[in-house]
Amino acid sequence: MHGRPRKAPKPEDEAASAAKVQKLRALQTQFFSYHHNKIYTKEAVELSAKLLEINPESYTAWNYRKLAVEHYLNQPESNPDSVKSILDDELRVVENSLRQNFKSYGAWHHRKWVVSKGHSSIDHELRLLDKFQEADCRNFNAWNYRRFVAESMNRSEQDELKYTADMIYTNFSNYSAWHNRSVLLSTLLEKKAEGFLSKENVLLEEYEFIHQAIFTDPDDQSGWFYHLWLLDQTVKADSPLLVSSWPAHGSDVLLPADRSHNVSVFCPFTTLHSDSGLFPIVLYFNQSVEGVSSSTVTVESGFNKSEDLVWKPLSVSNSQAAQVWVAHLKFPTSELHSSVEVYGAQSEESIPFVSFDQLSMRNDPEPIASNWRAEALAKEIICFRELLSLMDCKIGKLTLARLLMAYDAMLFSCANKLVYSEEVLELYSDLMKLDPSHYQYYKDEHSLVLLQQVTSGRESLLKHCFHYTDSVSSTICSPICLRLNNLSLSRMYSIHTDVQRLEAMQLLSCLSLRNNKLRSFTALDPLRKLKSLRVLDISYNQIGEHSIDTTRYLCSSPLSHSVGSEWNKDETVIGDVALINYWEAFFIFKELNLNQLDIVGNAIADENFKSFLVKVLPTLKRLDGELLG
């Protein structure tokens, strides 16, 4: 069992083990001889059975028996009785092996293969499973096999759901039964089976069910894992939702025609300088969606009609489904001063602005649809506050923190408000002291809440912002930068392996990703969608240290990643630099218009690579802090 220390073996146990090893080696030597020579005699097949009785994890022996079965089934004298006899012998061998180790993957897989032949009693399999699950009710191999058997005999999900309830009442600490219950409920809800049409009623009943387990034994983790699954089902939207947009609904966008007007000092988040006469409208959804167009999104503006906008998905895989969609609104510079209202308080000269208060999504779900979700979360919060008033429970504190954050996200997402963030921060601080073995996890969660707290409102965000200017970036008209210190984001997946979702930041002009353990240039794939990016710092990462980035794909080549779909065989050399050596960097940088780049501190950053970058990035003015001639 997990967490139990190993005991030193006794001398008599060591002697028995040595004898078993000697016998096993002798059997294996003879077995491999039969297998390699494709000998399927009765003696050879019986020897494989003896081997499997000693070592049920011998996958080669199970595969040999499959070959032997197929050999005998294909004999000319084969008949229904002989077929049944052969398959029954296989089931007996499996059963004997399972008695030695009833968690043997190979044995359960072989039994499934035999039963799939269609000559065995499914009812017998169900009775056998009952015996094995009496011996160990948490045997997940047996539960997996049970799902196969139930499907084979057309046993209803409702009957299996009742069975899981019986097993849970027998032992609340049955992880496998709880997991099987989540699988069955997911299927029944998806099929909208009778009695499972209302997700609300089903989940509320399950909350009552899980409370019995949690309050009976709060230290047992199996019920808590199921509660986490229920929480996920509660907050998960039934249909795609528009999470956010830029510009935000109801905001004003300043469009100064002259870059000398540094109005970003007054309105840092809604000021845009554009030489092209375009500015982006960005929609961000909670999941990938298709079909965003002028018929599904309405934007009202004095400059463009909604039907004139062309919506494009920002997907690094070039898919037509994406979480981020963008369209570009045209504004005629020559007409701005006469056609729109102006501000007079910030500057002596007029500054044109666009009122962006008419973004609407058609077919929005009714707000009342989420009322039951909020009520369910509110009840759970009360319930676990009561539990924590009675005892100091680590996993109870963690669950309460998750509930409070989910409740904030559900009720106050549109208002960018975090009502319970201080309480959540206090809970994670307590957990760091109570459970030091998981300190880093709690620290990361604590930091994520702090990050949400800082970015939840304009006032809190402005406290951490400053204007960034230098000789290179001055053309970007003093961009706003955000600096956050003392945050632990050390184990965030999105930073270590990919800069996912950054494609949504269409106005991002300066980005620092230094010291983030990035292992390859393909981790920067989303940056190709950022047409405004001018300053990039990827110094002191791990690019070039690993010949193969195992976090992304098995073989590093242009054909093994989504970027490789754009590989042009004619693009093999730029000047005297062979692209085959730097194909990853080529695909990323060729679409960027960078003025400043820092790559120092990466293994790949030698003189040859720097020469390559100068050729690929003709707009580059500064490399690793040095001005280029």
Salt bridges, closest charged atoms under 4 A:
GLU70 OE2 - LYS117 NZ 2.62
ASP88 OD2 - LYS84 NZ 2.89
ASP89 OD1 - ARG92 NH2 2.16
GLU90 OE2 - ARG65 NH2 2.66
GLU90 OE1 - HIS110 NE2 2.75
GLU95 OE2 - ARG99 NH2 2.60
GLU125 OE1 - ARG111 NE 2.71
ASP130 OD1 - ARG146 NH1 3.53
ASP136 OD2 - LYS103 NZ 3.57
GLU157 OE2 - LYS191 NZ 3.18
GLU160 OE1 - ARG146 NE 2.87
GLU160 OE2 - ARG155 NE 2.35
ASP166 OD2 - LYS162 NZ 3.47
GLU206 OE1 - ARG181 NE 2.90
ASP232 OD2 - LYS236 NZ 3.71
ASP238 OD1 - LYS199 NZ 3.51
ASP238 OD2 - ARG373 NH2 2.79
ASP275 OD2 - ARG259 NH2 3.05
GLU349 OE1 - HIS261 NE2 3.63
GLU380 OE1 - HIS211 NE2 2.97
GLU380 OE1 - HIS227 NE2 2.73
ASP392 OD1 - LYS397 NZ 3.65
GLU423 OE1 - ARG385 NH2 2.66
ASP430 OD2 - LYS397 NZ 3.67
ASP435 OD1 - LYS394 NZ 3.98
ASP435 OD2 - HIS438 ND1 2.79
ASP444 OD2 - ARG491 NE 3.33
ASP498 OD2 - ARG552 NH1 3.22
GLU503 OE2 - ARG501 NH1 3.75
ASP525 OD1 - ARG528 NE 2.66
ASP537 OD2 - ARG514 NH1 3.45
ASP549 OD1 - ARG519 NE 3.18
GLU566 OE1 - ARG528 NH1 3.04
ASP576 OD1 - LYS615 NZ 3.71
GLU591 OE2 - ARG528 NH1 3.04
GLU591 OE1 - LYS531 NZ 3.72
ASP624 OD2 - LYS610 NZ 3.42
